[in-house]
Amino acid sequence: MKPQNAHTTRESWLRAATDEIRPYFEKLGYRLPDKIRFAIAFTSTGKRGRIPIECWYPESSADQHFEIIIRADISEPLDALNRLVPVLVHTLLPSSVRYGKEYKAIAVRIGLEGPMRHATATPILKERLQAIANNLGPFPHAMLNFGSVSNAEKKQPARMLKAECSKTCGYTIRLSEKWARAGLPVCPVNAKHGALKCNLPNDGDEITDAENEESELIV
């Protein structure tokens, strides 16, 4: 029977998990810093990014804390801990150290394997992490589904129309439909070429790529 969960927040659970991991690191000669905060949120690349977890160093924090952010679509306790441990290794090293030999030396000793940028726990370390998860009780977090459709009205994109010289100089510009209807400029390469040409859509018609080749979408 799992213990009753004493953690009402995700941050509290992750902080307690790190405290459970500390003795293991210290036994191997590595002391984790005391000032670490945790958050379940979007990482800096947003919901379309592929970074599942990131570490901000104390120099980025107003009160000199490490800030560890786990992406909100990660909800399985063992998965969260398996991603947390490689980041904890970073807290032992200067921010200038990425995934070189200094990082690898600690990571392998801790029990991580695979390419260091995507290091995961060995089976033995996974057993240790699973025991910690079981001891802490349920992870008070539910997966945030990034693929859900928002009910908010989407902003309509504005397409830029292509206007070009009808002669052989090749001059091309892009402008909004508003200004294209107001009046197309004369070719600046040679005024004798006359006004630029542009395929204007009929009122109410949607501009398609066939009608306006190479149109750019400006959001």
DACOR-V637120 format. One record per residue. N is the residue number from 0. RES is the residue in one small letter. SS is DSSP state (alpha for helix, beta for strand, coil for the rest). Layout:
n:N res:RES ss:SS
n:N res:RES ss:SS
This chain:
n:0 res:m ss:coil
n:1 res:k ss:coil
n:2 res:p ss:coil
n:3 res:q ss:coil
n:4 res:n ss:coil
n:5 res:a ss:coil
n:6 res:h ss:coil
n:7 res:t ss:coil
n:8 res:t ss:coil
n:9 res:r ss:alpha
n:10 res:e ss:alpha
n:11 res:s ss:alpha
n:12 res:w ss:alpha
n:13 res:l ss:alpha
n:14 res:r ss:alpha
n:15 res:a ss:alpha
n:16 res:a ss:alpha
n:17 res:t ss:alpha
n:18 res:d ss:alpha
n:19 res:e ss:alpha
n:20 res:i ss:alpha
n:21 res:r ss:alpha
n:22 res:p ss:alpha
n:23 res:y ss:alpha
n:24 res:f ss:alpha
n:25 res:e ss:alpha
n:26 res:k ss:alpha
n:27 res:l ss:coil
n:28 res:g ss:coil
n:29 res:y ss:coil
n:30 res:r ss:coil
n:31 res:l ss:coil
n:32 res:p ss:coil
n:33 res:d ss:coil
n:34 res:k ss:coil
n:35 res:i ss:beta
n:36 res:r ss:beta
n:37 res:f ss:beta
n:38 res:a ss:beta
n:39 res:i ss:beta
n:40 res:a ss:beta
n:41 res:f ss:coil
n:42 res:t ss:coil
n:43 res:s ss:coil
n:44 res:t ss:coil
n:45 res:g ss:coil
n:46 res:k ss:coil
n:47 res:r ss:coil
n:48 res:g ss:coil
n:49 res:r ss:coil
n:50 res:i ss:coil
n:51 res:p ss:coil
n:52 res:i ss:beta
n:53 res:e ss:beta
n:54 res:c ss:beta
n:55 res:w ss:beta
n:56 res:y ss:coil
n:57 res:p ss:alpha
n:58 res:e ss:alpha
n:59 res:s ss:alpha
n:60 res:s ss:coil
n:61 res:a ss:coil
n:62 res:d ss:coil
n:63 res:q ss:coil
n:64 res:h ss:coil
n:65 res:f ss:beta
n:66 res:e ss:beta
n:67 res:i ss:beta
n:68 res:i ss:beta
n:69 res:i ss:beta
n:70 res:r ss:beta
n:71 res:a ss:coil
n:72 res:d ss:coil
n:73 res:i ss:coil
n:74 res:s ss:coil
n:75 res:e ss:coil
n:76 res:p ss:alpha
n:77 res:l ss:alpha
n:78 res:d ss:alpha
n:79 res:a ss:alpha
n:80 res:l ss:alpha
n:81 res:n ss:alpha
n:82 res:r ss:alpha
n:83 res:l ss:alpha
n:84 res:v ss:alpha
n:85 res:p ss:alpha
n:86 res:v ss:alpha
n:87 res:l ss:alpha
n:88 res:v ss:alpha
n:89 res:h ss:alpha
n:90 res:t ss:coil
n:91 res:l ss:coil
n:92 res:l ss:coil
n:93 res:p ss:coil
n:94 res:s ss:coil
n:95 res:s ss:coil
n:96 res:v ss:coil
n:97 res:r ss:coil
n:98 res:y ss:coil
n:99 res:g ss:coil
n:100 res:k ss:alpha
n:101 res:e ss:alpha
n:102 res:y ss:alpha
n:103 res:k ss:alpha
n:104 res:a ss:alpha
n:105 res:i ss:alpha
n:106 res:a ss:alpha
n:107 res:v ss:alpha
n:108 res:r ss:alpha
n:109 res:i ss:alpha
n:110 res:g ss:coil
n:111 res:l ss:beta
n:112 res:e ss:beta
n:113 res:g ss:coil
n:114 res:p ss:coil
n:115 res:m ss:alpha
n:116 res:r ss:alpha
n:117 res:h ss:alpha
n:118 res:a ss:coil
n:119 res:t ss:beta
n:120 res:a ss:beta
n:121 res:t ss:coil
n:122 res:p ss:alpha
n:123 res:i ss:alpha
n:124 res:l ss:alpha
n:125 res:k ss:alpha
n:126 res:e ss:alpha
n:127 res:r ss:alpha
n:128 res:l ss:alpha
n:129 res:q ss:alpha
n:130 res:a ss:alpha
n:131 res:i ss:alpha
n:132 res:a ss:alpha
n:133 res:n ss:alpha
n:134 res:n ss:alpha
n:135 res:l ss:alpha
n:136 res:g ss:coil
n:137 res:p ss:coil
n:138 res:f ss:coil
n:139 res:p ss:coil
n:140 res:h ss:coil
n:141 res:a ss:coil
n:142 res:m ss:coil
n:143 res:l ss:coil
n:144 res:n ss:coil
n:145 res:f ss:coil
n:146 res:g ss:coil
n:147 res:s ss:coil
n:148 res:v ss:coil
n:149 res:s ss:coil
n:150 res:n ss:coil
n:151 res:a ss:coil
n:152 res:e ss:coil
n:153 res:k ss:coil
n:154 res:k ss:coil
n:155 res:q ss:coil
n:156 res:p ss:coil
n:157 res:a ss:beta
n:158 res:r ss:beta
n:159 res:m ss:beta
n:160 res:l ss:beta
n:161 res:k ss:beta
n:162 res:a ss:beta
n:163 res:e ss:beta
n:164 res:c ss:coil
n:165 res:s ss:coil
n:166 res:k ss:coil
n:167 res:t ss:coil
n:168 res:c ss:coil
n:169 res:g ss:coil
n:170 res:y ss:coil
n:171 res:t ss:beta
n:172 res:i ss:beta
n:173 res:r ss:beta
n:174 res:l ss:beta
n:175 res:s ss:coil
n:176 res:e ss:alpha
n:177 res:k ss:alpha
n:178 res:w ss:alpha
n:179 res:a ss:alpha
n:180 res:r ss:alpha
n:181 res:a ss:alpha
n:182 res:g ss:coil
n:183 res:l ss:coil
n:184 res:p ss:coil
n:185 res:v ss:beta
n:186 res:c ss:coil
n:187 res:p ss:coil
n:188 res:v ss:coil
n:189 res:n ss:coil
n:190 res:a ss:alpha
n:191 res:k ss:alpha
n:192 res:h ss:alpha
n:193 res:g ss:coil
n:194 res:a ss:beta
n:195 res:l ss:coil
n:196 res:k ss:beta
n:197 res:c ss:beta
n:198 res:n ss:coil
n:199 res:l ss:coil
n:200 res:p ss:coil
n:201 res:n ss:coil
n:202 res:d ss:coil
n:203 res:g ss:coil
n:204 res:d ss:coil
n:205 res:e ss:coil
n:206 res:i ss:coil
n:207 res:t ss:coil
n:208 res:d ss:coil
n:209 res:a ss:coil
n:210 res:e ss:coil
n:211 res:n ss:coil
n:212 res:e ss:coil
n:213 res:e ss:coil
n:214 res:s ss:coil
n:215 res:e ss:beta
n:216 res:l ss:beta
n:217 res:i ss:beta
n:218 res:v ss:coil
